[in-house]
Amino acid sequence: MTALAEQTQVHTRLLKFTLEADDSRAYWQRMNGAGAPTPQEAFEGYWFGARSMLRVEMMLRTLGDRFARFPQALAVLHNWPGMPAHTRAVICHWHIQLTDPVYRAFTGGYLLQRREGLRHEITRDLVIAWLDQMWPGRWTPVTRRKFASNLCTSAHSAGLLASPRDPRPLAFPRVEDDALTYLLYLLRSVQMRGTPLDNPYLASVGLTGPHLEDRLRALPALAFRRQSDLVDFGWRHPDLRAWSAATHGAQT
């Protein structure tokens, strides 16, 4: 079985579809393990409201890339009752990070660098300049502007920016224990750069250092211990789906 891995190839899917937590929930609710839906099925069933067939086709491709490539995660999301809106948003944020290296570099790198430099806001022009610095000459000025806008829109939807307009203050979203546990069990099965305690997924939401370790020690699904450089997560469940079954009930 091929191991899951974070995506490293740069693409531009965020130009057409941003974080969109409500549409993501509509997708999760209808994905019950019965196989990949057809665009016609989603279109005729108004999965995403009154969208055109072309739009529905694009949404299914993008949402499939973000979620269906992680089958256990999708099954857990399908069976997660009463998920709060802020948890839905941060989970969508992490899945975009996993599947979009530009968004991952933006939210898990650039925004953190701004904080470390005591610059607690950004503008779209700064993001445009960052894109040109990171990938010089890769996109036209028009595409860079659109990319910068959609990066900011997604980060605002995730709770990483406090305003949708310039200047945009940096923020951290609310991350409840269930959301944090979901991420840890998901990352346990994913090949990624970084370590379980130091990676862009946790850092992007403000979970680093002693604060992160305090949160980990309090999680019922872990028996986290650290002694000097030795770290033991003490997983209480074999995988993400087993944690969800114990927490949210039987899986379908």
C-alpha positions in Angstrom: 0.0 0.0 0.0 1.4 3.4 -1.0 2.1 5.7 1.9 0.2 8.9 2.0 2.3 12.0 1.6 1.9 15.8 1.6 1.8 17.2 -1.9 5.0 18.9 -3.1 4.2 19.7 -6.7 3.1 23.4 -7.1 -0.3 23.9 -8.7 -2.9 26.6 -9.0 -6.1 25.0 -7.9 -6.5 27.6 -5.2 -7.1 30.1 -8.0 -10.5 28.5 -8.6 -11.5 27.2 -5.2 -10.6 28.6 -1.8 -11.1 27.1 1.6 -15.0 26.9 1.3 -15.8 25.1 4.5 -19.5 24.9 3.9 -19.1 23.2 0.5 -16.5 20.9 2.1 -19.1 19.9 4.7 -21.6 19.2 1.9 -19.1 16.9 0.2 -18.2 15.1 3.5 -21.9 14.5 4.3 -22.5 12.8 1.0 -19.4 10.7 0.8 -20.4 7.5 2.5 -17.8 5.1 1.1 -20.1 4.1 -1.8 -17.5 5.2 -4.4 -16.7 8.4 -6.2 -19.7 10.5 -7.2 -20.3 11.6 -10.8 -20.6 15.3 -11.6 -24.1 14.6 -12.9 -25.1 13.1 -9.6 -23.7 16.0 -7.6 -25.2 18.5 -10.1 -28.7 17.0 -10.1 -28.7 16.5 -6.3 -27.8 20.2 -5.7 -24.9 19.1 -3.5 -23.4 22.6 -3.8 -26.5 24.6 -4.5 -27.3 26.1 -7.9 -23.8 25.8 -9.5 -23.1 25.1 -13.1 -22.0 21.7 -14.2 -18.5 23.0 -15.0 -18.3 24.4 -11.5 -19.5 21.2 -9.9 -16.9 19.2 -11.9 -14.1 21.5 -10.7 -15.3 21.3 -7.1 -15.5 17.5 -7.1 -12.0 17.3 -8.5 -10.6 19.8 -5.9 -12.5 18.3 -2.9 -11.5 14.8 -4.0 -7.9 15.9 -4.0 -8.2 17.5 -0.6 -10.1 14.8 1.2 -10.8 11.6 -0.8 -7.1 10.9 -1.1 -7.1 10.4 2.7 -9.9 7.7 2.9 -9.8 7.3 6.7 -10.0 11.0 7.2 -13.0 11.3 4.8 -14.8 8.5 6.7 -14.2 10.3 10.0 -15.4 13.6 8.6 -18.5 11.9 7.2 -19.3 10.5 10.7 -18.5 13.5 12.8 -21.7 14.8 14.3 -22.2 18.4 15.4 -18.8 19.6 14.3 -18.5 23.3 15.2 -17.9 25.8 12.4 -14.4 26.8 13.7 -13.4 23.2 13.8 -14.7 22.7 10.2 -12.6 25.7 9.1 -9.4 24.6 10.7 -9.7 21.0 9.4 -10.2 22.4 5.9 -7.1 24.6 6.4 -5.0 21.6 7.3 -6.2 19.6 4.3 -5.3 22.5 2.0 -1.9 22.6 3.6 -1.5 18.9 3.0 -2.4 19.2 -0.7 -1.2 22.6 -1.7 2.5 23.5 -1.2 2.0 27.2 -1.9 -0.7 27.5 0.8 1.4 25.4 3.1 4.5 27.7 2.6 2.3 30.8 3.0 0.5 29.8 6.2 3.2 27.6 7.8 6.1 29.8 6.7 5.5 33.3 5.6 2.9 34.3 8.1 5.1 32.8 10.9 8.1 34.8 9.7 6.0 38.0 9.8 5.1 37.2 13.5 8.8 36.5 14.3 9.7 39.8 12.8 7.1 41.6 15.0 5.1 42.4 11.9 1.6 41.5 12.9 -0.3 42.2 9.7 0.0 41.7 5.9 -1.4 43.2 2.7 -2.1 41.7 -0.6 0.8 43.6 -2.1 3.2 42.0 0.4 1.8 38.5 -0.5 2.3 39.3 -4.2 5.9 40.2 -3.5 6.4 37.0 -1.5 5.0 34.9 -4.4 7.4 36.6 -6.8 10.3 36.0 -4.4 9.5 32.3 -3.8 8.6 31.5 -7.4 10.2 34.2 -9.6 8.7 34.6 -13.0 6.5 31.6 -12.7 3.2 33.5 -13.0 2.0 36.6 -14.8 1.2 39.7 -12.6 -2.5 39.1 -13.0 -2.2 35.5 -11.8 0.0 36.5 -8.9 -2.6 39.1 -7.8 -5.4 36.5 -7.9 -3.2 34.0 -6.1 -2.4 36.5 -3.4 -6.1 37.3 -3.0 -7.1 33.7 -2.7 -4.3 32.9 -0.3 -5.5 35.7 2.0 -9.2 34.7 1.6 -8.5 31.1 2.6 -6.3 32.2 5.5 -9.0 34.5 6.7 -11.6 31.7 6.4 -9.3 29.5 8.5 -9.0 32.2 11.2 -5.3 33.1 10.5 -6.2 36.6 9.4 -8.5 38.8 11.4 -9.8 40.9 8.5 -10.6 40.3 4.8 -9.2 43.7 3.9 -5.8 45.4 4.0 -4.1 45.7 6.3 -5.0 42.2 7.5 -4.0 41.5 11.2 -2.5 38.1 11.9 -4.6 35.9 14.2 -4.7 32.3 15.4 -7.9 30.2 15.2 -9.6 28.3 18.0 -8.4 24.7 18.0 -10.4 22.4 20.3 -9.0 19.1 21.6 -11.0 17.0 19.0 -9.5 19.0 16.1 -6.0 18.8 17.5 -6.4 15.0 18.0 -7.8 14.6 14.4 -4.7 16.4 13.1 -2.2 14.3 15.1 -3.7 11.0 14.1 -4.0 12.1 10.5 -0.3 13.3 10.3 0.7 10.0 11.9 -0.1 8.3 8.6 1.4 11.0 6.3 4.9 11.4 5.1 5.8 15.0 5.6 8.7 17.4 6.2 9.2 18.3 9.8 8.6 16.4 13.0 5.5 15.5 15.0 6.2 18.5 17.3 7.6 20.9 14.7 5.7 21.2 11.5 3.8 23.8 9.5 0.4 22.3 10.3 0.7 22.8 14.1 2.8 26.0 13.8 0.3 27.7 11.5 -2.3 27.6 14.3 0.0 28.7 17.0 0.7 25.3 18.5 4.5 25.2 19.2 6.9 24.7 22.1 5.7 24.3 25.7 2.2 25.4 24.9 1.8 22.6 22.4 3.3 20.1 24.9 0.8 21.2 27.5 -2.0 20.6 25.1 -0.7 17.2 24.2 -0.5 16.1 27.8 -4.1 16.9 28.3 -5.5 15.0 25.3 -7.4 11.8 26.3 -6.4 10.0 23.1 -2.6 10.4 23.9 -0.3 9.5 26.7 2.3 12.1 25.8 5.6 12.1 27.6 8.8 13.9 27.1 12.2 13.3 28.7 14.9 15.6 27.4 15.0 14.9 23.6 13.0 11.6 23.9 9.4 12.0 23.0 6.7 9.4 23.3 3.2 10.1 21.9 1.6 7.0 23.5 -1.1 6.6 21.0 -4.2 5.1 22.7 -5.9 4.1 19.4 -4.4 2.3 16.4 -5.4 4.9 13.8 -7.6 7.9 13.0 -10.7 5.9 12.3 -10.4 3.9 15.6 -10.1 7.2 17.5 -13.2 8.5 15.8 -15.2 5.4 16.5 -14.3 5.6 20.2 -15.1 9.3 20.3 -18.0 9.8 17.9 -19.6 6.4 17.7 -19.9 3.6 15.1 -18.5 4.3 11.6 -20.6 3.8 8.4 
